[in-house]
């Protein structure tokens, strides 16, 4: 099982950090290689906090102290430099600017989407994915819920799971999802999608599912969010949205990447990898194709 890179973890928990810890997180996210070369006193001074606060920050990330955090930052900085050298700087990076020409905008979109997929897969906890897949594969009933762009991911997952014979239903509005969540119980599973992990409707449905005893699986970009705190299993996505693309583009791609990973992990736990069910459902719609 791979450990999610620190920058990805900090993106997910950034909204939950107190101001002083947030400043440390921002410094690391902006320049992890530079911070790796700093003493604890230098980092504390730049972040405007005490050395004890830096130690507390390191421990909240699961390290014994700042020395271990620095060592990890150094390791990841070396890995990042190696990866950058392989790409030869070919990708366009950065936010979309209204002054960009169309070719530059398209290149930035492609780079952001590719980065979202790469970072999401790199940070995916395989043990959590395996547990979630086992729960879904063995569930009596599977409810999927997402609103807005996240609803697209919920519907895509439902279509995939249904095609391999699982009892899955997706909702994209609360008036349908909340009653369904309220009827879930032990042996059922609910898979919810929310980039922020703070969407009110999603949280309400998640609480109902948990109260009924269902297994709650969250796909979110914020591992420190209220949704992540509620969930039994959290599958983290990683995507940075452009200010001109606030309608969820890279984050949607990241969610769909997790959708595919969940589907394959679930199918691997089914008899014959779900091939019989796929063949039968494919045949059922085969006559609807012209030519």
C-alpha positions, 0 to 999 in steps of 0.5 A, a space after each residue: 500500500 502506498 502512502 499518499 504524498 504529503 502535499 496531497 494529504 495537506 490539500 485534503 485537510 487544509 480547511 480543517 487546520 487552525 490558522 497557525 497549522 494552516 500557515 505551515 501547511 501552505 508553506 510546505 504545499 508551496 515549496 516542499 523542497 525548500 522546507 525540507 532544508 529548513 531547521 525547525 526554528 527557521 520554519 517556525 519563524 517563517 510561519 509566525 508560530 512557535 517551534 512547539 506548534 511545528 512539532 504538533 503539526 508534524 505529529 498531527 500528520 502521524 510523524 514522531 517529530 519535525 525531523 521525521 517530517 523533514 526526512 519525508 519532505 526530502 524523499 518526496 522532493 527527490 522523487 518529484 525532481 526525478 518525475 519532472 526530469 522525465 516529463 521535460 517540462 512538456 506539460 502546461 501548468 497553472 490557472 487559466 488566464 483570460 488572456 491565454 489563447 485557445 491552444 494554451 487554455 486547452 493545454 492547461 485543461 489537459 494538464 490539470 485533468 491528467 494531474 488529477 488522475 495521477 495524483 488521485 491514483 498515487 494517493 489512493 489507499 489500497 487497503 481502504 479500496 479493498 475494504 470498500 470493494 468487499 463491502 459493496 460486493 457483498 451488500 444486499 443493496 447499494 445506494 449511491 448519492 451525489 449532487 451537481 457534478 458529483 451526481 455524474 460520478 454516482 450515476 456512472 458507478 451505479 451503471 457499472 455496478 448494475 451491469 455486473 448484477 449488483 443491486 445498485 441505485 443512484 440518486 442526484 437529489 435529496 428528496 429521493 436520496 434521503 428516504 432511500 438512505 433512511 431505509 438502509 440497514 446492516 448489510 447495505 452500503 451507501 457510496 457518496 460523492 462530494 468534492 468538498 465533503 461539506 455538502 449539506 444534503 450529502 451529510 444528511 443522507 450519510 448520517 441517516 445511512 450510518 444511523 441505520 447501520 449501513 456501511 458508508 463509503 465516501 469519495 471526497 477531496 477533503 479527508 478532514 471534512 465532516 463527511 470523511 469523519 462520518 464515513 467508514 471508508 474514505 477514498 480520497 481524490 486530488 484535484 485543483 480547480 481553476 478559478 475559471 472552472 469552478 463547476 468541477 472539471 478536474 475534480 470530476 475527472 478525479 472522481 471518475 477515476 475512483 469510480 473505475 478503480 472501485 468497479 474493477 476492485 468490486 468485479 474482482 470479488 465476483 464469480 467469474 469477474 462479473 463476465 457472465 452478467 456483463 455478457 447478458 446485459 450487453 446482449 440485452 441492449 445489443 439489438 438497440 444498436 443500428 447496423 
